[in-house]
């Protein structure tokens, strides 16, 4: 069973243009964006292999992804308002 990815532009379609601009304009945002997608891919791989949700490493990865997603969302939302 394929696990859906959490692509930021799909998760926040109203911010897709801001996200694309930030990826182009900000090295830090691009690095964080790339790290977010690497984390998402790793998490989906673990989910597809049936890793238990109480696995400590798995929970840490999901927490890190959520924090990074919140950070990227906030930056994109603030960028859009300029």
Buried (B, 14 or more C-beta within 10 A) or exposed (E): EEEEEBEBBEBBEEBBEBBBBBBEEBEEBEEBBEBBBEBBEEBBEBBEEEBEEEEEEBEEBBEBBEEBBEEBBEBBEEBBEE
